[in-house]
Amino acid sequence: MGASSPPTADRSQPRRATFQRARSRETRRTLVRSAVALWRVKGYEETTVEDICRAAGVSKGLFYFYFQRKEDVLFEIGVLSSEAIVREARAELDRGYELMELVRNVLVSLERSMRRNPRPLVLAAILEGYRHVPDRSASDAVPATFSAVLQHAQHDGQLPPDADTARLA
């Protein structure tokens, strides 16, 4: 009887899973980008899920795999904008900073993010954010960033030790 060799692992599995995750993220991003482009041109209320799917080149079923309603796409945009602002602030903290300049830069980023879109769309996004209040992770992102910045400044001596950083944020 010959010795049997141990079974070899299928090394393509992890690569396939990584590829599928990347493709899934790209599909989600395409849906979000398509929705924003349509909302800027056509308006939020006038744009349907079908319009978004057509622009993204996907089926309605795939849309509903990622989002329950078009309002959830709007909420996603708010989350992505908040995350980008948080990344910028953290990068400035890592490079060294002057507190007032950093706070100004975060506020400018917020304003820039809002100016890119029509006012009704910004208001709809804010209202959708409040609707998602139970999901505090997204609605707390920017205040948490200010809190982290202020705590960092307090630690570095740019704010007095008795400053209430949570309230300031």
N, C-alpha and C positions, 0 to 999 in steps of 0.2 A: 504494500500500500504506500502510495506516495504521500508526502506531506502536502497538505493543502495550504495555499498561501492565504493570508488574511484578506478579506474583502477591501477593495480600495474605496475611498470616500469619493463621492461625486463632488468635485471641486467647482462645478459650474453652478451649483445651487446658490451659494452666497453671491456670486456675481449676478445671477439672474434676479435675485431678490433686490440687490442694490440697483440694478437697472430698472426694475419695476417701480421701486420707490422714487427714483429720479424722474421717471416718465410720469408717475402719478403727481409729483410736485409740479412738473411742467404743465400738465393738463390743468391743474388747479390754477396756476398762475395765468395760463392762457384764458381761462374763464374770467378771472378777475380783470385782466387787462381788457378783454373784449367788452365786459360790462362797463368799465370806466369810460372807454372810448365811446360807446353808444350813449351813455348817460350825459357825457359832455356835449354831444351833438343833438341827440333826440330828447334828452331829459329823462330823469329817473322814472317818473310816473308812466311815461309813454313807452318805455322800453319793457318788452316782455321777456320771459325766460326763453321763449322760442327765438327771439331776436338775438339774445346772447349766445345761444347754442349755434345758431347759423353763423354768427360772426366768428365764433371759436372753432367751428368745424367739428362739433361733437353732437351726440344725440342728447335728447332731453333726459333720457335715462341716466346718462353719464353725468349730466348736470346734477340730477337729484342724488347721485351717489356721493357727490361732494358737498352739496348744499341742499337744505330742506326747502328754502324759499329764496327769492332774489334778495330779500332783506339781509339774509345771512352773508351774501357776497358783500353787501355794503358794510356790514360789521367786520368782515375779514379785512377790508381796505383800511378801516380804522385801526385794527390790530397791527397790520403790516406797517402803517405809517408810524404808529407808536413805537414799534420795535426798531424801526430805522432811527428814530430820534434817540432812543435809549442807547443804541450802538454808537451813535455819534458822540453822545455825552460821555459814555464810558471810555471811548478812545481818547477824548480830551483829558479825562482824569488820568489816564495812563501816561500821557505825554507831559503832564504838568500843566497847570492852569492857574488862572487868576479868577477868583470866584465870580465877580461881577461879569467878567467877559464870558465865562462859561454859561451863566444863567442867561445872558443876552443871546448867546448862540443857540441855546435850547429854544428860547422863545421865538427867535428868527426862524428856526427850523419848523416849529409848529405853524407859524404864520405862512411860510412858504408852502407847506403841505396843504394848508387850507386854500390858499390863493390859486392853486392849480386847478381847482374845481369850481363850478358854478355854486353860488350861494345856496340855492335850494338843495343841492346835493350834499353840501357840507352840513346843512341843518338836518337833513334826513339821516346822515351818518351819526350825528351827535345824538339824535333821538333814538336811533337804533342801538347806540351804545348804552343809553339809559335803560332800554328794554332788556338788555342783556346783563343788567346789574348783578343778578345772581352769579354770573360768570365774571367774578371780580378781576380775574387775571388780566384781562385786556383793559378794563376801565381804570385799573390801578397802575398801569405801566408808566405813564408820564409822571404822576405824583410820586411814584416809587423812585423814579429817576431823580427828581428834584430832592427827595429825601436823602437818597444816597449821596448826591453831590453835596448837600448841606452837611451831612454827617462827616463826609470826607474833609470838607472845609473846616469843620469844628475840630476834627482830629489834627489838622495841619495848622491850627491857630488862626485861621482866617475868619472864624466866627467865635464869639465868646463861649466858654464851656457851658454856661447856663442857658444858651439859646435853645428854644424848643423847635428842633429841626422838623419834627413831624407836623407841627402847626404851620411853620413857615412854608413847607412844601405844599 
